[in-house]
Amino acid sequence: MTTRRDGPPNRQARRPGPGGDRFRPRPAGPEGDHVVLYGWHPVAQALANEGRRLHRLLATENAMLRLTEEIGQLRIDPELVRPSAINALLGADAVHQGLYLEADPLPGPDLEDLPDDALLLALDQITDPHNVGAIVRTAAAFGVAGIITTARHSPTATGVLAKSASGGLEHVPLVIVRNLSEALIDLGERGFTRIGLDSEAGTDLDTIAAKRPAVIVLGAEGKGLRQRTRDNCDVLARIPFRGEIRSINVSNAAAITLYALSVGR
């Protein structure tokens, strides 16, 4: 689906006129649900994804040249701006690489629509968008079919999360459920092995057979898995660390676990 207006496309990047109002985030219409993507990988991957409906693209001259060289014709007419215009929208600390995109969020599948032989991730109240974004990026690298998360106590797929995902949002759907425990029960009834990652578990991760369908359940740093989540896992496993530090960032734990369960497939 594209967002071009009727009539011949404008091949030139539109230059903004004077006035600061032009560089304010625009409302998303009646629902107010546009997401913001910035940085090369998130924006470039979104531009290449025909399923992502686009609304507004700001690009610096250098970024526009790179887009033209590497992507070619764009699905949306960009506005050519200075970096300061994007800084005004995102803040000076955002590493936007001269690209800012407003788009619709991607539709997520329902739980029952996921393949019966899938490898999934489930996030139990992981709220840090940097961590969730890094998990999405890793999931895309390992071919994860979907990431299950809850409507509450989860960051939205925009801004920092999208930047940390580095384009992974275009390849791994987020499956939003109301209750994670009930989702795990449903998956168990479909034959999924539910593997909860727990640093205090008695089973080493490398002893678990790498078979599908499976869902890896990750808890928030510090709190870990909630009790009802633990109760709905078939096995609790730990990464068998050998050094003095026995805990790592949850996104790193996700990467190790996905690799461990991919060996031998």
GUROZA-970709 format. One record per residue (C-alpha): x, y, z; residue in three letters. Coordinates in nm, 2 decimals, always signed. Each point is the difference from the previous one (the first is absolute). Example, Ala and Ser with C-alpha at 12.3 -4.5 7.8 and 13.67 -1.06 7.14 Angstrom:
PT      px      py      pz   aa
PT   +1.23   -0.45   +0.78  ALA
PT   +0.14   +0.34   -0.07  SER
END
This chain:
PT      px      py      pz   aa
PT   +0.00   +0.00   +0.00  MET
PT   +0.14   +0.34   -0.09  THR
PT   -0.08   +0.35   +0.12  THR
PT   +0.05   +0.20   -0.31  ARG
PT   -0.27   +0.26   -0.08  ARG
PT   -0.19   -0.02   -0.32  ASP
PT   +0.17   +0.15   -0.31  GLY
PT   +0.36   -0.02   -0.12  PRO
PT   +0.26   -0.06   +0.27  PRO
PT   +0.24   +0.28   +0.10  ASN
PT   +0.35   -0.13   -0.05  ARG
PT   +0.16   +0.29   +0.18  GLN
PT   +0.03   +0.01   +0.37  ALA
PT   -0.23   +0.28   +0.12  ARG
PT   +0.19   +0.28   +0.17  ARG
PT   -0.17   +0.15   +0.31  PRO
PT   -0.10   +0.36   +0.01  GLY
PT   +0.07   +0.23   +0.30  PRO
PT   -0.17   -0.05   +0.33  GLY
PT   +0.06   -0.23   +0.30  GLY
PT   -0.35   -0.16   -0.01  ASP
PT   +0.10   -0.21   -0.29  ARG
PT   +0.23   -0.20   +0.22  PHE
PT   -0.24   -0.12   +0.26  ARG
PT   -0.12   -0.36   +0.01  PRO
PT   -0.33   -0.02   -0.18  ARG
PT   -0.30   -0.15   +0.16  PRO
PT   -0.09   -0.35   -0.13  ALA
PT   -0.35   +0.06   -0.09  GLY
PT   -0.31   -0.11   +0.20  PRO
PT   +0.19   -0.29   +0.16  GLU
PT   +0.32   +0.19   +0.08  GLY
PT   +0.20   -0.31   -0.05  ASP
PT   +0.29   +0.09   -0.24  HIS
PT   +0.34   -0.13   +0.10  VAL
PT   +0.33   +0.18   -0.04  VAL
PT   +0.30   -0.18   -0.16  LEU
PT   +0.34   +0.16   -0.03  TYR
PT   +0.35   -0.10   -0.10  GLY
PT   +0.12   -0.18   -0.31  TRP
PT   -0.10   -0.36   +0.06  HIS
PT   -0.35   +0.06   +0.15  PRO
PT   -0.10   +0.25   -0.27  VAL
PT   +0.16   -0.19   -0.29  ALA
PT   -0.16   -0.33   +0.10  GLN
PT   -0.34   +0.18   +0.04  ALA
PT   +0.03   +0.16   -0.34  LEU
PT   +0.07   -0.34   -0.15  ALA
PT   -0.30   -0.17   +0.18  ASN
PT   -0.31   +0.03   -0.22  GLU
PT   -0.21   -0.09   +0.30  GLY
PT   +0.10   +0.31   +0.19  ARG
PT   -0.22   +0.30   -0.07  ARG
PT   +0.21   +0.32   -0.02  LEU
PT   -0.11   +0.36   +0.08  HIS
PT   +0.30   +0.23   +0.03  ARG
PT   +0.37   -0.02   -0.07  LEU
PT   +0.26   +0.26   +0.09  LEU
PT   +0.35   -0.05   -0.14  ALA
PT   +0.32   +0.21   +0.00  THR
PT   +0.18   +0.05   -0.33  GLU
PT   +0.26   -0.27   +0.08  ASN
PT   -0.26   -0.25   +0.12  ALA
PT   -0.21   +0.06   -0.31  MET
PT   +0.30   -0.07   -0.23  LEU
PT   +0.06   -0.32   +0.18  ARG
PT   -0.36   -0.11   -0.02  LEU
PT   +0.00   +0.08   -0.38  THR
PT   +0.32   -0.20   -0.05  GLU
PT   -0.09   -0.30   +0.21  GLU
PT   -0.38   -0.02   -0.04  ILE
PT   -0.09   +0.19   -0.31  GLY
PT   -0.35   +0.12   -0.05  GLN
PT   -0.18   +0.06   +0.33  LEU
PT   -0.36   -0.07   +0.09  ARG
PT   -0.04   +0.34   +0.15  ILE
PT   +0.11   +0.35   -0.09  ASP
PT   +0.26   +0.12   +0.26  PRO
PT   +0.04   +0.35   +0.15  GLU
PT   +0.36   +0.11   -0.03  LEU
PT   +0.10   +0.15   +0.34  VAL
PT   +0.30   +0.10   +0.20  ARG
PT   +0.11   -0.23   +0.29  PRO
PT   -0.12   +0.26   +0.25  SER
PT   -0.36   -0.05   -0.12  ALA
PT   +0.02   -0.37   +0.10  ILE
PT   +0.18   +0.09   +0.32  ASN
PT   -0.29   +0.22   +0.09  ALA
PT   -0.24   -0.29   -0.04  LEU
PT   +0.20   -0.27   +0.18  LEU
PT   +0.25   +0.18   +0.22  GLY
PT   +0.37   +0.07   -0.06  ALA
PT   +0.10   -0.34   +0.15  ASP
PT   -0.19   -0.21   -0.26  ALA
PT   +0.23   -0.17   -0.25  VAL
PT   -0.23   +0.06   -0.30  HIS
PT   +0.26   -0.01   -0.28  GLN
PT   -0.21   +0.26   -0.18  GLY
PT   -0.32   -0.20   -0.03  LEU
PT   -0.34   +0.04   +0.17  TYR
PT   -0.31   -0.19   -0.10  LEU
PT   -0.36   +0.00   +0.12  GLU
PT   -0.19   -0.31   -0.09  ALA
PT   -0.29   -0.23   +0.11  ASP
PT   +0.09   -0.27   +0.24  PRO
PT   +0.02   -0.34   -0.15  LEU
PT   -0.30   -0.23   +0.05  PRO
PT   +0.09   -0.29   +0.23  GLY
PT   -0.14   -0.36   -0.05  PRO
PT   -0.23   -0.17   +0.25  ASP
PT   +0.15   -0.27   +0.21  LEU
PT   -0.19   -0.27   -0.19  GLU
PT   +0.14   +0.12   -0.33  ASP
PT   +0.36   -0.09   +0.10  LEU
PT   +0.14   -0.31   -0.18  PRO
PT   -0.03   -0.33   +0.18  ASP
PT   +0.38   -0.06   -0.03  ASP
PT   +0.11   +0.34   +0.10  ALA
PT   +0.28   +0.12   +0.23  LEU
PT   -0.14   +0.29   +0.21  LEU
PT   +0.11   +0.24   +0.27  LEU
PT   -0.22   +0.11   +0.28  ALA
PT   +0.08   +0.31   +0.21  LEU
PT   -0.12   +0.02   +0.36  ASP
PT   -0.03   +0.37   +0.08  GLN
PT   +0.33   +0.11   -0.15  ILE
PT   -0.05   +0.37   -0.01  THR
PT   +0.34   +0.14   -0.11  ASP
PT   -0.04   +0.10   -0.37  PRO
PT   +0.38   -0.04   -0.06  HIS
PT   -0.02   -0.36   +0.12  ASN
PT   -0.32   -0.09   -0.19  VAL
PT   +0.15   +0.16   -0.32  GLY
PT   +0.32   -0.20   +0.03  ALA
PT   -0.21   -0.32   +0.05  ILE
PT   -0.20   +0.08   -0.31  VAL
PT   +0.32   +0.04   -0.20  ARG
PT   +0.14   -0.33   +0.13  THR
PT   -0.33   -0.17   -0.07  ALA
PT   +0.01   +0.12   -0.36  ALA
PT   +0.36   -0.14   -0.03  ALA
PT   -0.11   -0.35   +0.12  PHE
PT   -0.33   -0.02   -0.20  GLY
PT   -0.23   +0.02   +0.30  VAL
PT   -0.36   -0.01   -0.13  ALA
PT   -0.15   +0.24   +0.26  GLY
PT   +0.05   +0.17   +0.33  ILE
PT   -0.28   -0.02   +0.25  ILE
PT   -0.04   +0.30   +0.23  THR
PT   -0.28   +0.15   +0.20  THR
PT   -0.20   +0.31   -0.06  ALA
PT   +0.10   +0.14   +0.34  ARG
PT   +0.34   +0.02   +0.15  HIS
PT   +0.17   -0.01   -0.34  SER
PT   +0.16   +0.28   -0.21  PRO
PT   -0.16   +0.10   -0.33  THR
PT   +0.17   -0.08   -0.33  ALA
PT   +0.12   +0.35   -0.07  THR
PT   +0.28   +0.24   +0.07  GLY
PT   +0.28   -0.15   +0.21  VAL
PT   -0.13   -0.36   -0.03  LEU
PT   -0.01   +0.03   -0.38  ALA
PT   +0.35   +0.15   -0.02  LYS
PT   +0.14   -0.28   +0.23  SER
PT   -0.18   -0.26   -0.22  ALA
PT   +0.20   +0.13   -0.30  SER
PT   -0.27   -0.10   -0.25  GLY
PT   -0.10   -0.32   +0.17  GLY
PT   -0.36   +0.12   +0.05  LEU
PT   -0.06   -0.04   -0.37  GLU
PT   +0.09   -0.37   +0.02  HIS
PT   -0.12   -0.13   +0.34  VAL
PT   -0.37   +0.06   +0.09  PRO
PT   -0.10   +0.11   +0.35  LEU
PT   -0.29   -0.21   +0.13  VAL
PT   -0.19   +0.21   +0.26  ILE
PT   -0.19   -0.20   +0.26  VAL
PT   -0.20   +0.10   +0.30  ARG
PT   +0.13   -0.26   +0.23  ASN
PT   +0.33   -0.17   -0.05  LEU
PT   -0.08   -0.31   +0.22  SER
PT   -0.31   -0.07   -0.20  GLU
PT   +0.20   +0.03   -0.32  ALA
PT   +0.25   -0.25   +0.13  LEU
PT   -0.28   -0.24   +0.10  ILE
PT   -0.14   +0.03   -0.36  ASP
PT   +0.34   -0.07   -0.15  LEU
PT   +0.05   -0.30   +0.23  GLY
PT   -0.32   -0.15   -0.12  GLU
PT   +0.13   +0.04   -0.36  ARG
PT   +0.31   -0.20   +0.09  GLY
PT   +0.25   +0.28   +0.05  PHE
PT   +0.28   -0.07   +0.25  THR
PT   +0.00   +0.30   +0.23  ARG
PT   +0.36   +0.08   +0.12  ILE
PT   +0.03   +0.25   +0.28  GLY
PT   +0.34   +0.16   +0.04  LEU
PT   +0.09   +0.02   +0.37  ASP
PT   +0.34   +0.06   +0.15  SER
PT   -0.09   -0.21   +0.31  GLU
PT   -0.14   -0.30   -0.20  ALA
PT   +0.15   -0.35   +0.05  GLY
PT   +0.01   -0.09   -0.37  THR
PT   +0.28   +0.12   -0.22  ASP
PT   -0.11   +0.14   -0.33  LEU
PT   +0.24   -0.22   -0.20  ASP
PT   -0.18   -0.31   +0.12  THR
PT   -0.33   +0.09   -0.16  ILE
PT   -0.07   -0.16   -0.34  ALA
PT   -0.02   +0.25   -0.28  ALA
PT   -0.34   -0.08   -0.14  LYS
PT   -0.30   +0.20   -0.12  ARG
PT   -0.26   +0.13   +0.05  PRO
PT   +0.14   +0.19   +0.30  ALA
PT   -0.04   +0.32   +0.18  VAL
PT   +0.28   +0.16   +0.20  ILE
PT   -0.13   +0.21   +0.29  VAL
PT   +0.21   +0.29   +0.12  LEU
PT   -0.05   +0.19   +0.32  GLY
PT   +0.09   +0.36   +0.09  ALA
PT   +0.34   +0.07   +0.14  GLU
PT   +0.00   +0.00   +0.38  GLY
PT   -0.35   -0.14   +0.04  LYS
PT   +0.03   -0.30   -0.24  GLY
PT   -0.30   -0.21   -0.08  LEU
PT   -0.32   +0.05   +0.20  ARG
PT   -0.12   -0.30   +0.19  GLN
PT   -0.31   -0.07   -0.22  ARG
PT   +0.23   +0.03   -0.31  THR
PT   +0.24   -0.25   +0.16  ARG
PT   -0.29   -0.24   +0.08  ASP
PT   -0.10   -0.01   -0.37  ASN
PT   +0.34   -0.09   -0.13  CYS
PT   +0.09   -0.37   -0.07  ASP
PT   +0.36   +0.05   +0.10  VAL
PT   +0.20   +0.27   +0.17  LEU
PT   +0.36   +0.02   -0.12  ALA
PT   +0.31   +0.20   +0.08  ARG
PT   +0.30   +0.10   -0.21  ILE
PT   +0.29   -0.18   +0.16  PRO
PT   +0.24   +0.28   +0.06  PHE
PT   +0.36   -0.09   +0.12  ARG
PT   +0.12   +0.34   +0.11  GLY
PT   -0.06   +0.21   +0.31  GLU
PT   -0.28   +0.20   -0.15  ILE
PT   -0.31   -0.23   -0.04  ARG
PT   -0.25   +0.24   -0.16  SER
PT   +0.00   +0.20   -0.32  ILE
PT   -0.22   +0.24   -0.19  ASN
PT   -0.33   -0.16   -0.11  VAL
PT   +0.07   +0.08   -0.37  SER
PT   +0.33   -0.18   +0.02  ASN
PT   -0.17   -0.29   +0.18  ALA
PT   -0.25   -0.02   -0.28  ALA
PT   +0.28   -0.02   -0.26  ALA
PT   +0.18   -0.28   +0.19  ILE
PT   -0.32   -0.20   +0.04  THR
PT   -0.10   +0.03   -0.36  LEU
PT   +0.34   -0.11   -0.11  TYR
PT   +0.00   -0.29   +0.24  ALA
PT   -0.34   -0.12   -0.12  LEU
PT   +0.10   +0.04   -0.36  SER
PT   +0.30   -0.23   +0.02  VAL
PT   -0.06   -0.33   -0.16  GLY
PT   -0.31   +0.10   -0.20  ARG
END
